[in-house]
Amino acid sequence: MKDNKKICIAVDVMGGDFGPSVLIPAALWAAKEENLALKLVGQDWMIREILEKYPLDGLDVEVVHADEVAEMGDKPSHILRKKKNTSIQVACDLVKEGAADAVVSAGHTGVTLACGMFTFGRLKGIERPALATILPREKKPFILIDVGANVDAKPRHLVQFAIMGDSFARKILKVEEPQIGLLNIGEEPGKGNAQVSAAYSLLKNTSLNFIGNVEGRDLFGKDVDIAVCDGFVGNIALKLSEGLGLSFRKMLKKELKRGLLSRLVSFLGAPVFKRFYKKLNYEEYGGAPLLGLKKPVFVCHGSARELAIFKTIKTAAEFVRTKLNEEIKALLEKHPEITRFYKIKHIFHTSKEFAYSHFDISKEKKEKEGKDESEG
């Protein structure tokens, strides 16, 4: 992407519970506020019908037709083999070709992950891309990673998640020294299953600002910027927190309608309650980036409305603007020990060093002998 060129977001407008009727106005809102270019991908007749309702003066918007739609019941493997012209695949192809800089979708998460992986590939050093979501908290938001891309993960994968989360927090949340915690059943070292126990040992030996284990009850109170877990645990934690927030709002609204005094409190405290609800609203932080791919891919909640889509597109633009992937790559280079090939390389180099010392031949002497032979 050239500096003088607008950031362009390819939006799969066919995904989500509400489809183009919500995704298109949200995309136009973001384009206007952030001075972005848009590629609206989907069934063109449907997109153009909705666009007629909105003023497009000054906006850089292009409609890109896609014949097919990835349904929620479709398996990712089926999409990749049989339905090759879905809106999400076309959106990914636009980014691969350089016609757009990032993809945003509210469709099937598994299909989006598969298309992103197949089209872009992973960053060097990342074995498992991870979904990172931003969650609200009293003082400042925090990042939970992974929230659903990997139901099973090895200890080194959790360290890779931590590295990606660290870069995301620095670039998007503007946290200078993010504090990273490992989501566990207890704070003490050695707690939890073999996976998190081994990950703890790996994390404490990295350059990351690792503060140890954090329990679920401390996520919204403790001063941790990134909570790391596998996708199985993370998805449950995410949906539990979303459900609790919605349930709390409903209970509070119900109580404020009980009797005259409660109604008076509700009326007088309306501005306070409005601010409080805004803090609880997960849509204020938009969708989740699929970190670890070579190009930015963002996944929105299927039930996401305009605000969540708008926020997601803004964050996607910031991802591109701040060159977040470059930050991840730089941090990965500092930690080659977290890749699956490190041990093999380490054993090879150790064996070679042993051979040199065992036969009392230095590297310099061996190189000199080789040079003399070639000259002879």
N, C-alpha and C positions, 0 to 999 in steps of 0.2 A: 504494500500500500504506500503510495507516494504521499508526502506531507501535505501537498496542495490539493489532495483529492479527498472528497467527503468519505467518511466511514460509511460503508454500505452493509446493511443487515438483511439477510435473506430470512423471511418469516414464513414458516409453514402455516398458512392460515386455515388449513382444513382440520387441524388437530383440536383436541379439547372438547369439553362438553358443549360449548357454545359456538365453536367454529368461527367463520368469517365475521359474523355479526358483532363479536367482541374483539377478536384479534386485529381486525382492520382498523377500527377507530383508535385502538390503543397504540398501534404502530404509527398511525398518522400523528397522534399526540406526541409520541417520543421523537419522531422525525422533525416535527416543528420546533420542539423545545431544545433538542440537541443538535440541530442542523445535520441530520443524517439523510443518506439516500436509502431507499427501500426497494427490495425485490419481493413482491407479494406473490407467493407460490401456491397454486391450487387450481381449481376449475375456473377458467378465466371468465366465463359468463356470470358466475356467481360473484366473483370479485368485482367485476365492473358494475354490476347492479348495485352493490353496496357503495362503491366509490362515488356513484352519481349523487349520493346524499351529502357529500362532504366537499367543501371548497379545497381545491388542490393547488391554488396559486402559490408559486414559489417553492413548492415541494418537488423533490426528485423521486418520483414513484414509477416503478415499472411492474407490470403484471406479467408473470411467467406461468404459462399453462402447464399443468400436470394432469394426466389422464386419470390416475388412480389415487386412492386414499388408503392409508394404512389403518385398518380397523383395530379396535381394542382386542378383538379375538384372534388377530393374526399373529402367527409365530414369527419371530425375527428371521429365522432361516427361510421361511416361506417367502417373506418379503424380498430377501436378497436373491432368491432363486427365480421366483415366479412373477412378482410384481415389481418390476425394475423402474417403473415410471411413477412411483408414488410421490406425493408432494414433499415428503421429508427427504427422499433420495434426490430429487431434483434440486432442492435447496442446498443439500450437501455438495452436489456437483457444481453448483454455481460458485461456491467458495473454493472448491478444488481448482476450478478453471480461472480463479482470480477475479471473477465478476462481482463477488461479494466478500466480506471480511469475516462474518460470523453467522451462525445459524441459530434461530430461536424457534422452538416448537412447544406446543402444549399437548402433543399427541402421545402415543404409546412410548413409554420410557425405554422399554426393552428394544423396540424397533429403532428408536432414535440412537441409542447406544450402538446397536449393530451397524447401522448405516454410517455413523460417525467413525467407528473403528475400521470398517471396511474401506471407506472413502479416504480417510486421512491418515490412519495409522497412529501409533503411539509415539510419544516423545522418547528419545533414547534414555533408558534407565527406568522407565515406567512400565511395569508389567500389567497392572490393572488400573485403568482409568476409574476415577471415583467422583461421585456426586457430592458437592459441598453446598450446604444450605446455610443461610444467615437467619438466626433466630433472635427475637427481641428479648431484652433484659432491662432491669431497672436503670442501670447507669449507661451501659453501652451494649450493642449486640455482640453475639459470638458466633463462631462457625462450627457446625457439626459436620464431620466427614468420616465415613461414607454414609449416605442415607438411602442406599438401595441398589447401587450398581453391582456390588459383590456380596452375595450372601455368605460366601466363604472366603477367608483371606488368610494368608500366611503372615507370620510376624514381620517379615521384611516389607510386605505390602502395606502394613499399617504405618511403617516408617516412611514409605513413599507417600502415603496419604498425608502424613504430618508435614512433609516437605512441601507438597503442593498447597496444603492449607496455610502454611507459613507465608508463602508467596502471595496467595490470595488475600490474606489479612493485611499484608504490607501495602499492596497495590490498590485494593478496593476499599478496605476499611481504614486505611492510612494509619495502621498501628506500627510503630517503629520497631518494637521488640516483642512480637506476639508470644504470649505464654501458652504453652501447649500441654494439655493434659490427656491422659489415656483413660477412657471411660471404663470403669471397673466396678466390682462389687465391694471394694474397700480401698482405703487410701494407702495402706502399708505395702511396701515392696514384697513381691512374692504372692500377692493375692490374685485370685482369678484362675482361669484355666491356663493350659500350657501356652496357648496362642498369645494372650496378653502378657503373661509372665515373661516370655521370651522377647516380646516387643518392648517391654519395659527396659530390659537389659540393653537392647539395641539403641533405643532412644536416648538413654542417659549418656551414651558414648558418642552422640552426634554434637554438632555445633549449634543445634536448635535450643531454644530456651524452654527446655522440658522441665515441668514442675512436678511430675509424678502422676499418680493415679487420681482420678476424680470420680466421685459417686454420682449417680443420677440425680439425687436430691440437691447436689451442689451446683449443677450446671447453670441454674438461673440465679445463683447467689454468689458463688465463688468467682474470684477475679481471674478467670481463665478465658483466653481469646479463641482457642481452638480445642475442641474435644474430638479425639480420634477413636474410631471404632470400625468394625466391619459393617457391611450394608444391612445385615439381618438385624443387628442390635440397633443400628442408627435409624432404620426405617420405622421400627417400633417406637423408639424414643421420639422421633419427629411427629408421628401420627398421634401419639399419646399427648404430646404437648399441644398440638393443634386442637385436638378434641377437648382437652382440659380448658384451653382458652375460650373456645366457643361455648362450652358448657357453663363456665363461670359467667360469661356475659349474659347468657339466658337467665341464669339464676338471679343475677343482680337486677336485671330488668324486671323480672317477676316480682322481686321483693319491693322494688321502688314503686310498684303500682298498688301495693297493699295499703289501703287507708289514705286519709287526707294528709297526714303528717309525712308519710313516705312520698306522696306525690309532690308535696311542697319541697322536700329535700331534693327530689329529682329535678324539679324546675330550677331551684336556686343553684344546684351543683352541676347543671348541664354542661358548662364549659370544661369543668374538671373531668366529668365522665367522658366527654368527647376526647380529651387528651389521653385519658386512661385507655379507652378503647383503641385508639390509634397505636398505642404502644403494644397492645396485645395482638393487633392485626398482623398476621404473618405476611399478608399481601403487600405490606409496606416495604418488604425486602425482596419481592419478586421471586423468580425461579432459581434453579440451581445450575451452576456450570458443571459440565462434565470434564473435570480436570484431568490432564494427562494425554489428551489428544493433540495432534500437531496444529489443529485449527480450533477456534472457540465454538463450542456447541452448548446451548442453554436449553434446559428442560423446565417447562412450567407445570404447575399442578393442573390436572385435567379440569378441575372446577374453577380455575383462575379466571378472574374477571378483568376489566380494563386496567385497574390500578396495578395489579400484579404483572400483567403483560407489559405495561408501560415501564415499570421499574426494571423488569428483566431486560428489555431492550436497552435501557440506559446503562445497565451494568455490563451488558455485552459490548457496548460501544467503549466503555471505560476499560474493559479487558483488552480490546484492540489498541486503544490509545496509549495505555501504559506498558504495552508489550509484555504482558504478564507471563507468557510462555518463555520469554527470554530469561526472566527472573527464575522460573522453575528450573530451566536447563542449567543455569549457572550454579544453583544450589545443589542440583544432582551431581554435577561434576566434582563437588567437594566431598561427596559421599559415595564413592564407587563400591563400598563394602555392602551396600544394601541391594545390589543386583544379584541375580541367581548365578551369574558367571564369575563372581568375584573369587569364590573359594577355589574354583578350578584354576584361574589365573594365578592366585596366590600360591597354590601348591606347585604350579609349574615354575614360577619364579624362585620359590624357596628351594625346589629341587635343583635348579640350575646353580643357585648360589652354593648349595651344598657340594655339588660336583666340582665347582671351582676350588673351594676350600679343601675338599677331600684329596684332590690330586695336587694341591699346592700350586695351582696355576691361577694367576690374577687375570682379570679381564684384559688389562693393558698388555700383559705379556702375550696372551692368546691372540689379541688383535695385531700385535707387532709381528708375531710369527706368521700369521696369515698374510700380512703385507709383504714380508720378505719372500715368502714362497711365490706370491704373484709376480714380484719383480724379477725373481729368478727365472 
